[in-house]
Amino acid sequence: MPGKDVDLAVIGAGLSGCALVAALRRRDWQGTIQILEAGRGPGGRCATRRRRDDPLWRLDHGSPTLSFHAAPRGQLLELMTSLQQRGVVRVDDDPVVGLDHLGTAVEAPEHPLLQGPRWRGVPNMASVAEILLSDGAEGVDVGFGERIQSLSKVDGCWLLTGGVHAAKLILSGTLLAHPRSLAMLGWRDVPLRQAVPEGHDPVLDAALEWIAELNASIRWNLMLEFPAAEHDRLPRQIWLTPRAQSHFGVERMVIQVQQCNRIGLVIHGLDDGVPITPETQPELLKAQEQRLLSVLPELLRPWPALQRMVPDARSLGVMRWGAAQPLEQGMPTTLQWCPQANVGFCGDWIAGHGFGMAEGALQSALDLAESIDS
Ligand SMILES: Cc1cc2nc3c(=O)[nH]c(=O)nc-3n(C[C@H](O)[C@H](O)[C@H](O)COP(=O)(O)OP(=O)(O)OC[C@H]3O[C@@H](n4cnc5c(N)ncnc54)[C@H](O)[C@@H]3O)c2cc1C
């Protein structure tokens, strides 16, 4: 990417980064924007996996839905209504069932992600981030496959990989601001702290202190393809009861019927706490794949037609998801934008409720757009 100056750089094209850009443009904010995203496309944890060998295949391999703890209000309601009217989301009333530790289908357990209203991306989850990004497209450049490893400031401007100079910077994930990056990536210091010394911006100092309290949560999601078959109406989500989750090490399974009646299934495997480093990750991915495959027949007991097909199911590999888990109390909105350092934050980790959900990602983007634009 050639060197260039922009008014705003956004690290991350997940739901919050894309919603931020769309919200700024809706407010008629005219500045130039550069988005830098490590992945191959927009969506982050609300992305959809495609396959080179199979152009029709689409699998929501992270979040299968957009959950809200309560009915959205204000600007968030406006956003969801507009997305629904444009056919980008629909109310998610697909069946959700529970599974107990004996492998018996039961009522779905109570969970923050299931308690309020939900919407699904149409045709799939990635569509939501894609449309938000295209809404904000004018004056926006997006660099995919750009993983930012360090941050620095030169003459008051943010200097990013590829020679991008930005007056303002937004982080939509916590990696560059959280001490966990030190162990995982072997960095010497938190990149954002390295770029802005303590005492320069009291708001940033308070924000970094708040961020350091967050814990990371890991998921090992095994993606599977089942052959085409006639099947009765399958549930979209199968949530394990708390006892079943600790017995099987699995949070839930998500089913997505594909073109030609093939079935995509994602097993959301829980973290077992083994430390992850760049050296251990390849072996851990293999071990998690074997572990999740070994419990699959038991997990599918209530769906015998699917269970019979397990020997013919094809593993499409394991995706490791990692992100900061929100606290019960959200980050005060006054810490979302740090005016001296010209850096701000969006992302689901900013909201409270103790659980990362799409609602928090979208709300944080709307709040931040207001701060930047004021
Ligand atoms: C397995 C799973 C299941 C889930 N289920 C649900 C559910 O049922 N309901 C619900 O509402 N929510 C669910 N969620 C949570 C939901 O996916 C998130 O709340 C939402 O996607 C967060 O969006 P975000 O933009 O805040 O973060 P992200 O989607 O994580 O976006 C951050 C983006 O920044 C990029 N990035 C980070 N660091 C860098 C860097 N240094 N350089 C370049 N790019 C970088 C990342 O690649 C990513 O694309 C689930 C999440 C997972 C993983």
The ligand as an SDF file (V2000), in Angstrom:
LIG
                    3D

 53 58  0  0  0  0  0  0  0  0999 V2000
  -18.0140  -18.3120   18.0930 C   0  0  0  0  0  0  0  0  0  0  0  0
  -18.7630  -17.0350   18.3680 C   0  0  0  0  0  0  0  0  0  0  0  0
  -20.1360  -17.0600   18.5840 C   0  0  0  0  0  0  0  0  0  0  0  0
  -20.8350  -15.8730   18.8310 C   0  0  0  0  0  0  0  0  0  0  0  0
  -22.1820  -15.9030   19.0010 N   0  0  0  0  0  0  0  0  0  0  0  0
  -22.8880  -14.7540   19.1270 C   0  0  0  0  0  0  0  0  0  0  0  0
  -24.3130  -14.7590   19.2020 C   0  0  0  0  0  0  0  0  0  0  0  0
  -24.9570  -15.8000   19.2130 O   0  0  0  0  0  0  0  0  0  0  0  0
  -24.9370  -13.5410   19.2630 N   0  0  0  0  0  0  0  0  0  0  0  0
  -24.2560  -12.3510   19.2510 C   0  0  0  0  0  0  0  0  0  0  0  0
  -24.8510  -11.2810   19.2750 O   0  0  0  0  0  0  0  0  0  0  0  0
  -22.9080  -12.3330   19.2080 N   0  0  0  0  0  0  0  0  0  0  0  0
  -22.2160  -13.5040   19.1560 C   0  0  0  0  0  0  0  0  0  0  0  0
  -20.8560  -13.4740   19.0920 N   0  0  0  0  0  0  0  0  0  0  0  0
  -20.1720  -12.1820   19.2940 C   0  0  0  0  0  0  0  0  0  0  0  0
  -20.2090  -11.3330   18.0270 C   0  0  0  0  0  0  0  0  0  0  0  0
  -19.6300  -12.0550   16.9920 O   0  0  0  0  0  0  0  0  0  0  0  0
  -19.4070  -10.0740   18.3320 C   0  0  0  0  0  0  0  0  0  0  0  0
  -20.0500   -9.3580   19.3760 O   0  0  0  0  0  0  0  0  0  0  0  0
  -19.2630   -9.1030   17.1600 C   0  0  0  0  0  0  0  0  0  0  0  0
  -19.0050   -9.7670   15.9640 O   0  0  0  0  0  0  0  0  0  0  0  0
  -18.1280   -8.1660   17.5300 C   0  0  0  0  0  0  0  0  0  0  0  0
  -17.8410   -7.2630   16.4890 O   0  0  0  0  0  0  0  0  0  0  0  0
  -16.6020   -6.2850   16.6740 P   0  0  0  0  0  0  0  0  0  0  0  0
  -16.5140   -5.4380   15.4930 O   0  0  0  0  0  0  0  0  0  0  0  0
  -16.7210   -5.6400   18.0190 O   0  0  0  0  0  0  0  0  0  0  0  0
  -15.3370   -7.2470   16.8080 O   0  0  0  0  0  0  0  0  0  0  0  0
  -14.6880   -8.2220   15.7290 P   0  0  0  0  0  0  0  0  0  0  0  0
  -15.7260   -8.9230   14.9480 O   0  0  0  0  0  0  0  0  0  0  0  0
  -13.7240   -9.0650   16.5040 O   0  0  0  0  0  0  0  0  0  0  0  0
  -13.9160   -7.2420   14.7600 O   0  0  0  0  0  0  0  0  0  0  0  0
  -12.6080   -6.7690   15.0160 C   0  0  0  0  0  0  0  0  0  0  0  0
  -11.8650   -6.8420   13.6980 C   0  0  0  0  0  0  0  0  0  0  0  0
  -10.6020   -6.2430   13.8900 O   0  0  0  0  0  0  0  0  0  0  0  0
   -9.6200   -7.0070   13.2240 C   0  0  0  0  0  0  0  0  0  0  0  0
   -8.3610   -6.7700   13.9140 N   0  0  0  0  0  0  0  0  0  0  0  0
   -8.1010   -6.9160   15.2380 C   0  0  0  0  0  0  0  0  0  0  0  0
   -6.8220   -6.5820   15.5110 N   0  0  0  0  0  0  0  0  0  0  0  0
   -6.2700   -6.2210   14.3250 C   0  0  0  0  0  0  0  0  0  0  0  0
   -4.9690   -5.7820   13.9490 C   0  0  0  0  0  0  0  0  0  0  0  0
   -3.9900   -5.6660   14.8430 N   0  0  0  0  0  0  0  0  0  0  0  0
   -4.7440   -5.4720   12.6470 N   0  0  0  0  0  0  0  0  0  0  0  0
   -5.7530   -5.5840   11.7250 C   0  0  0  0  0  0  0  0  0  0  0  0
   -6.9920   -6.0160   12.0300 N   0  0  0  0  0  0  0  0  0  0  0  0
   -7.2420   -6.3270   13.3150 C   0  0  0  0  0  0  0  0  0  0  0  0
  -10.1090   -8.4500   13.3490 C   0  0  0  0  0  0  0  0  0  0  0  0
   -9.5710   -9.2690   12.3270 O   0  0  0  0  0  0  0  0  0  0  0  0
  -11.6210   -8.2820   13.2520 C   0  0  0  0  0  0  0  0  0  0  0  0
  -12.0800   -8.4290   11.9170 O   0  0  0  0  0  0  0  0  0  0  0  0
  -20.1310  -14.6460   18.8640 C   0  0  0  0  0  0  0  0  0  0  0  0
  -18.7510  -14.6140   18.6340 C   0  0  0  0  0  0  0  0  0  0  0  0
  -18.0740  -15.7990   18.3960 C   0  0  0  0  0  0  0  0  0  0  0  0
  -16.5880  -15.7560   18.1570 C   0  0  0  0  0  0  0  0  0  0  0  0
  1  2  1  0
  2  3  1  0
  2 52  2  0
  3  4  2  0
  4  5  1  0
  4 50  1  0
  5  6  2  0
  6  7  1  0
  6 13  1  0
  7  8  2  0
  7  9  1  0
  9 10  1  0
 10 11  2  0
 10 12  1  0
 12 13  2  0
 13 14  1  0
 14 15  1  0
 14 50  1  0
 15 16  1  0
 16 17  1  0
 16 18  1  0
 18 19  1  0
 18 20  1  0
 20 21  1  0
 20 22  1  0
 22 23  1  0
 23 24  1  0
 24 25  2  0
 24 26  1  0
 24 27  1  0
 27 28  1  0
 28 29  2  0
 28 30  1  0
 28 31  1  0
 31 32  1  0
 32 33  1  0
 33 34  1  0
 33 48  1  0
 34 35  1  0
 35 36  1  0
 35 46  1  0
 36 37  1  0
 36 45  1  0
 37 38  2  0
 38 39  1  0
 39 40  1  0
 39 45  2  0
 40 41  1  0
 40 42  2  0
 42 43  1  0
 43 44  2  0
 44 45  1  0
 46 47  1  0
 46 48  1  0
 48 49  1  0
 50 51  2  0
 51 52  1  0
 52 53  1  0
M  END
$$$$
